[in-house]
Amino acid sequence: MTLECVQDFGENKAGDQIEIADEAAAKLLVDAGLCKVAEDKAEDDKEENKDDAKPEEEAKSFARGVRGAIEKEVASLARETAKKSLKAVNRPNLGGVPAEVKKKTFNRPGEFFKCAGYAAMGDVNASLKIGQFKKERQEAIKYEKALQYEKTATGQSEAVDTALYPTDWSTELFIKARNKTFLLPMTKTYNSDMASFQVPLINDSSRATGSRPLRYYKIGETSDYTASAISFNKATLNKYKYGVLAGLTVEQLDDDAYNIERVITDQIAEELRFAYNDLIINGAGGSSDPVGILNANCLVSVASSTPAGKVYFTDTKNMYARLPQELHGDACWLVNQDIFGQFVGMSWDESASSKVPAWGLTYNPQNNFQMMLHGLPVYVCETCARSGNPGDIILWSGSQFATIDSGIDMDFSKDIRFIQDEILYKGRVRFDQEPLWLAAMTPFSGDTSRKTSPAIVLASRGTAT
């Protein structure tokens, strides 16, 4: 068969005529668009030419044609495959076989605590399982660090320990702690991996003219500006260590893992919540403890003439008057359980014919409610002082107190009480607090008896017998 080349391929040029004895090969070249059947040749000429053609030349021509056709087909298939692959990448998976979820070694903290206890006692299988869990945690930590997950999900400034205790379990402890009044999230938290952290402060303790950090002056047409300079200070936050130690016997380990989890997570969370609240309110300060609200240099104490252990509306009104206006948005009342009961009674006028809330306290006694006093929420906190002592009722703006917190470390050991068949579980936090106010603020009028502060307490009235 005589073919005419439509385009260049191999050693053939467009317009050349070639003879292909194999019809299948000729059809392949035509279908590929490389050649077409020559129209100017008669059938008898083909027979004559075929008799004269040399077998060697015909074979070479056929090979060139087939090779060119194959090359074109391969290129075409490559382009189509690339297009399909790109579509597969960009198109969402709406069906098919789902990816297999890798089973975790431990699904709950209780399972981990139980296995850790047996491993500490020398159980080989438990030790192997803990080893496998360590490998999982090492891979997870790489991922968590890349996303900085541990600094954002729990609001903590350092990773939860070690290769063992996962972040989501640590978060559970904080969630449990937050189920009751938890003061830590109300403070201004700074994140730092260092052992200590410095917060810059401005020496600002008076709004009186001449005492403010900067002062404005009237400037004449050709007069010079009068300079004033800001004086800076700093608050240093150190990570002081506090810990909880909980023990479980072998018999308890043999019990259900959920019970172990309740002992460890619930009780550790409860004690950590208490520790944070206690340190935030009662921290002694100095060189070894956080500066609690009651020991802050900026604390304002409001005098009272009410009976021992009592709080009257006049007391709360006077305290509220000492809170700076700009802090009304995030301040709250912290009271002990007894003072809260007095608030409930204070909010009703017993002599009125219709019993409606009075004195600025608002709530619906029929339902669960958030009590509000002077527009600010009231929280019961067991670390507040006994009724009648300073600290039994506190008006506080947590945003004006800086804290640094490392999060929770968990560990376990059987060595301390080996002869008693007891496994010890340890929880540890590193924490500090400093007020961002160096002193209470003297108002513009200069009346030192009306100083304002983010921390206000009612002075001692004596405790009720």
C-alpha positions as CSV (number, residue, x, y, z in Angstrom):
1,M,0.0,0.0,0.0
2,T,1.3,3.5,-0.9
3,L,1.0,6.1,1.8
4,E,1.7,9.8,1.7
5,C,3.3,11.3,4.8
6,V,1.1,14.0,6.4
7,Q,3.9,15.3,8.8
8,D,7.5,14.7,9.5
9,F,8.3,11.6,11.5
10,G,11.4,9.5,11.7
11,E,13.5,10.1,8.5
12,N,10.3,10.8,6.5
13,K,9.3,14.3,5.5
14,A,5.7,15.5,4.9
15,G,4.7,14.8,1.3
16,D,7.0,11.7,0.9
17,Q,5.4,8.6,-0.3
18,I,6.2,5.3,1.2
19,E,5.3,1.7,0.4
20,I,4.0,-0.4,3.3
21,A,3.4,-4.1,2.6
22,D,1.7,-4.9,5.9
23,E,-1.8,-3.4,5.8
24,A,-2.2,-3.5,9.6
25,A,1.0,-1.4,9.9
26,A,-0.3,1.0,7.3
27,K,-3.6,1.3,9.0
28,L,-1.8,2.1,12.3
29,L,0.1,5.0,10.6
30,V,-3.1,6.3,9.0
31,D,-5.0,6.1,12.3
32,A,-2.2,7.9,14.1
33,G,-2.5,10.8,11.7
34,L,1.1,10.4,10.4
35,C,0.1,9.3,6.8
36,K,-2.8,9.1,4.4
37,V,-3.4,6.8,1.4
38,A,-1.8,8.2,-1.7
39,E,-4.6,9.3,-4.1
40,D,-2.6,9.7,-7.3
41,K,-1.6,6.1,-7.6
42,A,-3.6,3.5,-9.5
43,E,-4.0,0.0,-8.3
44,D,-1.9,-1.4,-11.2
45,D,0.9,1.0,-10.4
46,K,0.9,-0.3,-6.8
47,E,1.3,-3.9,-8.1
48,E,4.2,-2.8,-10.4
49,N,5.9,-0.8,-7.7
50,K,5.5,-3.7,-5.2
51,D,7.3,-6.0,-7.6
52,D,10.1,-3.5,-8.0
53,A,10.4,-2.5,-4.3
54,K,13.3,-3.8,-2.3
55,P,12.4,-5.8,0.8
56,E,15.2,-4.1,2.8
57,E,14.0,-0.6,2.1
58,E,10.4,-1.5,2.8
59,A,11.4,-3.0,6.2
60,K,13.3,0.1,7.2
61,S,10.5,2.4,6.2
62,F,8.0,0.3,8.1
63,A,10.1,0.3,11.2
64,R,10.5,4.1,11.0
65,G,6.8,4.5,10.7
66,V,5.9,2.2,13.5
67,R,8.4,3.7,15.8
68,G,7.1,7.2,15.1
69,A,3.5,6.1,15.7
70,I,4.4,4.5,19.0
71,E,6.3,7.5,20.2
72,K,3.3,9.7,19.4
73,E,0.9,7.3,21.2
74,V,3.2,7.1,24.3
75,A,3.3,11.0,24.5
76,S,-0.5,11.2,24.1
77,L,-1.1,8.6,26.8
78,A,1.4,10.4,29.2
79,R,-0.6,13.7,28.7
80,E,-3.9,12.0,29.4
81,T,-2.5,10.2,32.5
82,A,-1.2,13.5,33.9
83,K,-4.6,15.2,33.4
84,K,-6.4,12.3,35.2
85,S,-3.9,12.4,38.1
86,L,-4.3,16.1,38.5
87,K,-8.1,15.8,38.6
88,A,-7.8,13.0,41.2
89,V,-5.7,15.2,43.5
90,N,-8.0,18.2,43.3
91,R,-11.3,16.3,43.5
92,P,-12.6,15.4,47.0
93,N,-13.1,11.8,47.9
94,L,-16.8,11.3,48.0
95,G,-16.8,7.5,48.3
96,G,-14.7,4.4,48.2
97,V,-13.0,2.5,50.9
98,P,-12.2,4.8,54.0
99,A,-8.7,5.0,55.4
100,E,-8.1,2.5,58.2
101,V,-7.9,4.2,61.6
102,K,-4.9,3.2,63.6
103,K,-5.9,1.8,67.0
104,K,-4.4,3.6,70.0
105,T,-2.5,1.7,72.6
106,F,-4.5,3.4,75.4
107,N,-7.8,5.1,74.8
108,R,-8.3,6.6,78.3
109,P,-6.0,7.8,81.0
110,G,-7.3,5.1,83.3
111,E,-6.0,2.4,81.0
112,F,-2.6,4.1,80.9
113,F,-2.4,4.5,84.7
114,K,-3.3,0.8,85.3
115,C,-0.7,-0.5,82.8
116,A,1.9,1.9,84.1
117,G,1.3,0.5,87.6
118,Y,1.9,-3.1,86.4
119,A,4.9,-2.0,84.5
120,A,6.4,-0.5,87.6
121,M,5.8,-3.8,89.4
122,G,7.9,-5.7,86.7
123,D,5.2,-7.0,84.4
124,V,7.0,-7.6,81.1
125,N,3.9,-7.3,78.9
126,A,2.9,-4.1,80.6
127,S,6.4,-2.7,80.1
128,L,6.3,-3.6,76.4
129,K,3.0,-1.9,76.0
130,I,4.3,1.2,77.7
131,G,7.3,1.1,75.4
132,Q,5.0,1.0,72.4
133,F,3.0,4.0,73.8
134,K,6.3,5.9,74.2
135,K,6.9,5.4,70.5
136,E,3.4,6.7,69.7
137,R,4.0,9.7,71.9
138,Q,7.3,10.6,70.3
139,E,5.7,10.7,66.9
140,A,2.7,12.7,68.3
141,I,5.0,15.2,70.0
142,K,6.7,16.0,66.7
143,Y,3.3,16.7,65.2
144,E,2.1,18.7,68.3
145,K,5.2,20.8,68.4
146,A,4.9,21.6,64.7
147,L,1.4,22.9,65.3
148,Q,2.2,24.4,68.7
149,Y,-0.9,22.6,69.8
150,E,0.2,22.2,73.4
151,K,0.5,26.0,73.8
152,T,-2.9,26.8,72.5
153,A,-5.3,24.0,73.3
154,T,-4.8,24.1,77.0
155,G,-3.8,27.7,77.4
156,Q,-0.4,26.6,78.9
157,S,3.0,27.9,78.2
158,E,4.9,24.6,78.1
159,A,4.3,21.2,76.7
160,V,2.7,18.6,79.0
161,D,5.4,16.2,80.0
162,T,7.3,13.8,78.8
163,A,6.9,11.3,76.3
164,L,4.0,9.8,78.1
165,Y,1.1,12.1,79.1
166,P,-0.8,13.2,76.0
167,T,-2.1,16.8,75.6
168,D,-5.7,15.9,75.3
169,W,-5.6,14.1,78.6
170,S,-3.9,17.1,80.2
171,T,-6.7,19.3,78.8
172,E,-9.2,17.0,80.5
173,L,-7.6,17.8,83.8
174,F,-8.0,21.5,83.2
175,I,-11.6,21.0,82.0
176,K,-12.4,19.2,85.2
177,A,-10.7,22.0,87.2
178,R,-12.8,24.6,85.4
179,N,-16.0,22.9,86.3
180,K,-15.8,24.9,89.5
181,T,-14.6,28.4,90.1
182,F,-11.2,28.5,88.5
183,L,-9.3,31.8,88.6
184,L,-6.3,31.0,86.4
185,P,-8.1,31.8,83.1
186,M,-9.2,35.2,84.4
187,T,-5.6,36.4,84.7
188,K,-3.3,37.7,82.0
189,T,-1.2,34.7,81.1
190,Y,2.3,35.1,79.5
191,N,3.8,32.2,77.6
192,S,7.5,31.4,78.0
193,D,9.6,28.3,78.0
194,M,12.2,30.0,80.2
195,A,12.4,29.5,83.9
196,S,11.7,33.2,84.5
197,F,10.0,35.9,82.5
198,Q,10.1,39.7,82.9
199,V,7.0,41.9,82.2
200,P,7.8,45.6,81.6
201,L,5.8,48.0,83.8
202,I,5.5,51.8,84.0
203,N,6.0,53.6,87.3
204,D,2.5,55.0,87.5
205,S,0.8,55.4,90.9
206,S,-0.8,58.8,90.7
207,R,-3.0,60.7,88.2
208,A,-2.2,64.0,89.9
209,T,-0.6,66.7,87.8
210,G,3.2,66.3,87.9
211,S,2.9,62.6,88.9
212,R,1.6,61.0,85.7
213,P,4.1,59.2,83.5
214,L,3.7,61.9,80.8
215,R,2.4,65.5,81.2
216,Y,0.9,67.8,78.6
217,Y,1.8,71.5,78.5
218,K,0.4,74.5,76.6
219,I,2.9,75.6,73.9
220,G,3.3,79.1,72.7
221,E,3.7,80.1,69.1
222,T,7.5,80.2,69.2
223,S,8.0,78.3,72.5
224,D,9.9,75.0,73.0
225,Y,8.2,71.8,74.1
226,T,8.6,70.9,77.8
227,A,9.9,67.4,78.1
228,S,8.6,64.6,80.4
229,A,10.1,61.1,80.6
230,I,8.5,57.8,81.4
231,S,10.0,55.8,84.2
232,F,10.0,52.0,83.7
233,N,10.0,49.1,86.0
234,K,9.5,45.4,85.7
235,A,7.8,42.4,87.2
236,T,9.6,39.1,87.2
237,L,7.7,35.9,87.0
238,N,9.4,32.7,88.2
239,K,8.2,29.2,87.8
240,Y,7.7,28.0,91.3
241,K,7.1,24.3,91.6
242,Y,4.0,22.7,93.3
243,G,3.0,19.1,93.2
244,V,0.5,16.4,94.1
245,L,1.3,12.8,95.0
246,A,-1.4,10.1,94.8
247,G,-1.0,6.5,95.7
248,L,-2.8,3.4,94.6
249,T,-2.4,-0.2,95.9
250,V,-2.0,-3.3,93.9
251,E,-5.6,-4.2,94.8
252,Q,-6.9,-1.0,93.3
253,L,-4.9,-1.6,90.2
254,D,-6.7,-4.9,89.8
255,D,-9.9,-3.0,89.9
256,D,-11.6,-1.4,86.8
257,A,-9.5,1.2,85.0
258,Y,-12.2,3.7,85.1
259,N,-12.1,3.8,88.9
260,I,-8.3,4.4,88.7
261,E,-8.9,7.2,86.3
262,R,-11.4,8.8,88.7
263,V,-8.9,8.6,91.5
264,I,-6.1,10.1,89.5
265,T,-7.7,12.6,87.2
266,D,-10.6,13.8,89.3
267,Q,-8.6,14.2,92.5
268,I,-5.5,15.6,91.0
269,A,-7.7,18.1,89.0
270,E,-9.5,19.1,92.2
271,E,-6.3,19.7,94.2
272,L,-4.7,21.6,91.3
273,R,-7.7,23.8,91.0
274,F,-7.5,24.5,94.8
275,A,-3.8,25.1,94.6
276,Y,-4.1,27.7,91.7
277,N,-7.0,29.5,93.5
278,D,-5.2,29.5,96.8
279,L,-1.9,30.9,95.3
280,I,-3.8,33.5,93.3
281,I,-5.6,34.8,96.4
282,N,-3.3,34.0,99.3
283,G,0.2,33.7,97.7
284,A,2.8,35.0,100.2
285,G,5.0,36.7,97.6
286,G,8.6,37.4,98.4
287,S,11.3,35.3,96.8
288,S,9.7,31.9,96.9
289,D,5.9,32.3,96.2
290,P,3.5,34.0,93.9
291,V,2.1,37.4,95.0
292,G,-1.5,36.7,95.9
293,I,-4.2,39.3,95.7
294,L,-4.2,39.8,99.5
295,N,-0.4,40.5,99.5
296,A,-0.3,42.8,96.4
297,N,1.2,46.3,96.9
298,C,-1.7,47.7,95.1
299,L,-4.4,46.2,97.4
300,V,-7.0,48.7,98.7
301,S,-8.8,48.0,102.0
302,V,-12.2,49.7,102.5
303,A,-13.2,50.4,106.1
304,S,-16.5,49.1,107.4
305,S,-18.6,49.6,110.5
306,T,-20.9,46.6,110.0
307,P,-21.2,43.9,112.7
308,A,-18.8,41.0,112.9
309,G,-18.8,38.6,110.0
310,K,-21.4,40.6,108.1
311,V,-21.5,42.5,104.7
312,Y,-24.0,45.3,104.0
313,F,-24.9,47.0,100.8
314,T,-23.0,50.1,101.9
315,D,-19.8,48.0,102.0
316,T,-20.2,46.7,98.5
317,K,-21.1,50.2,97.2
318,N,-17.9,51.6,98.8
319,M,-15.8,48.9,97.4
320,Y,-17.3,49.3,93.9
321,A,-16.4,53.0,94.1
322,R,-12.7,52.1,94.3
323,L,-12.6,50.1,91.1
324,P,-11.3,52.1,88.1
325,Q,-14.0,52.7,85.5
326,E,-11.9,51.1,82.7
327,L,-11.8,47.8,84.6
328,H,-15.6,47.4,85.0
329,G,-15.6,45.2,81.9
330,D,-13.7,42.2,83.4
331,A,-13.8,42.6,87.1
332,C,-15.7,40.2,89.4
333,W,-16.6,39.5,93.1
334,L,-14.9,36.6,94.9
335,V,-16.6,35.6,98.1
336,N,-16.8,32.7,100.5
337,Q,-19.8,30.5,100.9
338,D,-21.2,32.4,103.9
339,I,-20.9,35.8,102.2
340,F,-22.7,34.5,99.2
341,G,-25.6,33.5,101.4
342,Q,-25.7,37.0,102.8
343,F,-25.9,38.4,99.3
344,V,-28.9,36.3,98.6
345,G,-30.7,37.7,101.6
346,M,-29.4,41.2,100.9
347,S,-31.1,41.2,97.5
348,W,-34.7,41.0,99.0
349,D,-36.5,43.8,100.8
350,E,-38.3,41.9,103.6
351,S,-40.5,44.8,104.4
352,A,-41.8,45.2,100.8
353,S,-45.3,43.9,100.0
354,S,-44.0,42.4,96.7
355,K,-40.7,40.4,97.0
356,V,-38.5,41.8,94.2
357,P,-34.7,42.0,94.0
358,A,-33.2,45.2,95.5
359,W,-29.9,46.8,96.2
360,G,-28.5,46.2,92.7
361,L,-28.4,42.4,93.1
362,T,-30.2,40.6,90.3
363,Y,-31.1,37.0,89.9
364,N,-34.1,34.7,89.6
365,P,-34.3,32.4,92.7
366,Q,-36.5,30.0,90.9
367,N,-33.7,28.9,88.4
368,N,-30.0,28.2,88.4
369,F,-28.5,31.7,88.1
370,Q,-25.3,33.7,87.9
371,M,-25.6,36.3,90.6
372,M,-24.6,39.8,89.6
373,L,-23.7,42.6,92.0
374,H,-23.4,46.2,90.6
375,G,-23.3,44.6,87.1
376,L,-20.3,42.3,88.0
377,P,-20.5,38.5,88.4
378,V,-20.2,36.9,91.9
379,Y,-18.1,33.7,92.3
380,V,-17.9,31.5,95.4
381,C,-14.3,30.6,96.1
382,E,-13.4,28.4,99.0
383,T,-9.9,30.0,99.3
384,C,-11.4,33.3,100.3
385,A,-11.0,34.2,104.0
386,R,-13.4,33.5,106.9
387,S,-16.3,35.9,107.1
388,G,-15.3,39.1,108.9
389,N,-11.6,38.8,107.9
390,P,-10.0,40.7,105.0
391,G,-10.4,38.6,101.9
392,D,-13.9,37.2,102.7
393,I,-15.1,39.4,99.9
394,I,-12.8,40.6,97.1
395,L,-13.4,42.9,94.2
396,W,-10.8,41.9,91.6
397,S,-9.8,42.5,88.0
398,G,-7.8,39.4,86.9
399,S,-6.5,41.1,83.7
400,Q,-4.3,43.3,85.9
401,F,-2.5,40.3,87.4
402,A,0.2,38.5,85.3
403,T,0.7,34.7,85.6
404,I,3.0,32.2,84.1
405,D,2.1,28.5,84.0
406,S,3.9,25.4,82.8
407,G,1.0,23.1,82.6
408,I,0.8,19.6,84.1
409,D,3.6,17.0,84.4
410,M,2.6,13.4,85.2
411,D,4.9,10.6,86.3
412,F,4.7,7.4,88.3
413,S,6.9,5.1,90.5
414,K,6.8,2.0,92.6
415,D,10.2,2.5,94.3
416,I,9.1,4.8,97.2
417,R,6.6,2.4,98.7
418,F,7.7,-0.9,97.2
419,I,7.2,-2.9,100.4
420,Q,3.6,-1.7,100.7
421,D,2.6,-2.7,97.2
422,E,1.7,0.8,96.4
423,I,2.2,2.7,93.1
424,L,2.7,6.5,93.4
425,Y,1.4,8.9,90.7
426,K,2.8,12.4,90.7
427,G,1.3,15.6,89.3
428,R,3.3,18.8,89.1
429,V,2.8,22.4,88.0
430,R,5.1,25.4,87.8
431,F,3.4,28.7,88.4
432,D,3.8,32.4,89.4
433,Q,1.8,35.5,89.7
434,E,2.6,39.2,89.9
435,P,0.3,42.3,89.9
436,L,0.8,44.6,87.0
437,W,0.1,47.6,89.3
438,L,3.1,48.7,91.4
439,A,0.8,50.5,93.8
440,A,-2.8,51.7,94.2
441,M,-3.6,54.8,92.0
442,T,-4.1,58.2,93.6
443,P,-6.8,60.1,91.7
444,F,-6.3,63.3,89.8
445,S,-7.7,65.3,92.8
446,G,-4.8,64.0,94.9
447,D,-7.1,62.6,97.6
448,T,-5.0,59.7,98.9
449,S,-8.0,58.4,100.8
450,R,-9.8,57.5,97.5
451,K,-7.2,55.5,95.8
452,T,-8.3,53.0,93.1
453,S,-7.0,49.5,92.4
454,P,-7.7,46.3,90.6
455,A,-7.8,44.5,94.0
456,I,-10.1,45.7,96.8
457,V,-11.1,44.0,100.0
458,L,-13.3,44.9,103.0
459,A,-11.4,45.6,106.1
460,S,-11.7,43.4,109.2
461,R,-15.0,43.5,111.1
462,G,-14.3,40.7,113.4
463,T,-15.4,37.1,113.0
464,A,-18.8,36.0,114.2
465,T,-18.9,33.5,117.1
